[in-house]
Amino acid sequence: MPWHVGKGSKFFQNARVPLWIRKSKTYTRSCLRGLLQTDGSIYEDRGYLMVNFSNNTKILAEDVYAMLNIIGFSPTFTETSAGCNTKYTVRLARNARSLIESISLQKNNHENE
């Protein structure tokens, strides 16, 4: 990604997923796993499993949305304003378990530790 540790936030560096990753389903799955492990969440809402990606970098959230579509999922994309900040959320409500399995996504559940 055109983002470098120690050189400022992803927002100010306008980080996004490189085209060569987005062109490959194999690389897309691996990249999604990393992005969802860092800026994502898995949770239940009214008994349904959900996968969520939230970020304040619009282009990065749009890339996550597009990559999920590329590998066959249909997420939603929302913008939420809070003062002078905007949060972008990509949410997968349908087939969340299938996504989790297809990209081998694992999140720590600290409630059970």
Contacts in CASP RR format, 6 or more apart in sequence:
PFRMAT RR
TARGET T0000
AUTHOR 0000-0000-0000
METHOD contacts of the structure
MODEL  1
MPWHVGKGSKFFQNARVPLWIRKSKTYTRSCLRGLLQTDGSIYEDRGYLM
VNFSNNTKILAEDVYAMLNIIGFSPTFTETSAGCNTKYTVRLARNARSLI
ESISLQKNNHENE
1 15 0 8 1.000
1 16 0 8 1.000
1 17 0 8 1.000
1 18 0 8 1.000
2 13 0 8 1.000
2 14 0 8 1.000
2 15 0 8 1.000
2 16 0 8 1.000
2 18 0 8 1.000
3 10 0 8 1.000
3 13 0 8 1.000
3 15 0 8 1.000
4 13 0 8 1.000
7 13 0 8 1.000
10 55 0 8 1.000
10 57 0 8 1.000
10 60 0 8 1.000
11 56 0 8 1.000
11 57 0 8 1.000
14 57 0 8 1.000
14 59 0 8 1.000
15 57 0 8 1.000
15 59 0 8 1.000
15 60 0 8 1.000
16 57 0 8 1.000
16 59 0 8 1.000
16 60 0 8 1.000
16 63 0 8 1.000
17 31 0 8 1.000
17 35 0 8 1.000
17 60 0 8 1.000
17 63 0 8 1.000
17 64 0 8 1.000
17 67 0 8 1.000
20 27 0 8 1.000
21 27 0 8 1.000
21 28 0 8 1.000
21 31 0 8 1.000
22 28 0 8 1.000
22 63 0 8 1.000
22 66 0 8 1.000
22 67 0 8 1.000
22 70 0 8 1.000
25 70 0 8 1.000
25 71 0 8 1.000
28 67 0 8 1.000
28 70 0 8 1.000
28 71 0 8 1.000
29 71 0 8 1.000
29 102 0 8 1.000
29 103 0 8 1.000
30 103 0 8 1.000
31 67 0 8 1.000
32 64 0 8 1.000
32 67 0 8 1.000
32 68 0 8 1.000
32 71 0 8 1.000
32 103 0 8 1.000
32 105 0 8 1.000
33 103 0 8 1.000
33 104 0 8 1.000
33 105 0 8 1.000
35 53 0 8 1.000
35 60 0 8 1.000
35 64 0 8 1.000
36 51 0 8 1.000
36 53 0 8 1.000
36 103 0 8 1.000
36 105 0 8 1.000
36 107 0 8 1.000
37 105 0 8 1.000
37 106 0 8 1.000
37 107 0 8 1.000
39 53 0 8 1.000
39 54 0 8 1.000
39 55 0 8 1.000
40 51 0 8 1.000
40 52 0 8 1.000
40 53 0 8 1.000
40 54 0 8 1.000
40 107 0 8 1.000
41 51 0 8 1.000
41 52 0 8 1.000
41 54 0 8 1.000
41 107 0 8 1.000
42 49 0 8 1.000
42 50 0 8 1.000
42 51 0 8 1.000
42 52 0 8 1.000
42 96 0 8 1.000
42 100 0 8 1.000
42 105 0 8 1.000
42 107 0 8 1.000
43 49 0 8 1.000
43 50 0 8 1.000
43 52 0 8 1.000
44 50 0 8 1.000
45 93 0 8 1.000
48 93 0 8 1.000
48 96 0 8 1.000
49 96 0 8 1.000
49 97 0 8 1.000
49 100 0 8 1.000
50 91 0 8 1.000
50 92 0 8 1.000
50 93 0 8 1.000
50 96 0 8 1.000
51 91 0 8 1.000
51 92 0 8 1.000
51 96 0 8 1.000
51 99 0 8 1.000
51 100 0 8 1.000
51 105 0 8 1.000
52 89 0 8 1.000
52 90 0 8 1.000
52 91 0 8 1.000
52 92 0 8 1.000
53 61 0 8 1.000
53 64 0 8 1.000
53 89 0 8 1.000
53 90 0 8 1.000
53 91 0 8 1.000
54 61 0 8 1.000
54 87 0 8 1.000
54 88 0 8 1.000
54 89 0 8 1.000
54 90 0 8 1.000
55 61 0 8 1.000
55 64 0 8 1.000
55 87 0 8 1.000
55 88 0 8 1.000
56 85 0 8 1.000
56 86 0 8 1.000
56 87 0 8 1.000
56 88 0 8 1.000
57 88 0 8 1.000
58 79 0 8 1.000
58 86 0 8 1.000
58 88 0 8 1.000
60 88 0 8 1.000
61 77 0 8 1.000
61 88 0 8 1.000
61 89 0 8 1.000
61 90 0 8 1.000
62 77 0 8 1.000
62 88 0 8 1.000
64 75 0 8 1.000
64 90 0 8 1.000
65 75 0 8 1.000
65 77 0 8 1.000
65 90 0 8 1.000
68 74 0 8 1.000
68 75 0 8 1.000
68 90 0 8 1.000
68 92 0 8 1.000
68 99 0 8 1.000
69 75 0 8 1.000
71 102 0 8 1.000
71 103 0 8 1.000
73 92 0 8 1.000
73 94 0 8 1.000
73 95 0 8 1.000
73 98 0 8 1.000
73 99 0 8 1.000
74 92 0 8 1.000
74 94 0 8 1.000
75 90 0 8 1.000
75 91 0 8 1.000
75 92 0 8 1.000
76 90 0 8 1.000
76 91 0 8 1.000
76 92 0 8 1.000
76 93 0 8 1.000
77 88 0 8 1.000
77 89 0 8 1.000
77 90 0 8 1.000
78 88 0 8 1.000
78 89 0 8 1.000
78 91 0 8 1.000
79 86 0 8 1.000
79 87 0 8 1.000
79 88 0 8 1.000
79 89 0 8 1.000
80 86 0 8 1.000
80 87 0 8 1.000
80 89 0 8 1.000
81 87 0 8 1.000
92 99 0 8 1.000
99 105 0 8 1.000
END
